Amino acid sequence: MRKKEQLPVFAGKKTSLDDPDKEILDEAYAFLEAFLAGNRWMTGDYVSIADYSIISSISSLNVFVPIDAERFPKLNCK
């Protein structure tokens, strides 16, 4: 997600997301899903600090726009 899109929500200037915001998050999910193609973890075959770092972002974003488990199976936490 680009910085200018995330600031209004996290700075309290917006209380909900509109469709363009949701599309941006959907793009971010698609990017991460593609990045994980062929890998079990963010940096390859072993868990790293990158995996622990990304989980806080993904779990927070999932509150705003739930992750579609069928489209993004590698991001699904369930």
Secondary structure as UniProt FT lines:
FT   HELIX           3..10
FT   TURN            11..12
FT   HELIX           19..35
FT   TURN            36..38
FT   TURN            42..43
FT   HELIX           49..64
FT   TURN            69..71
FT   TURN            73..75
//
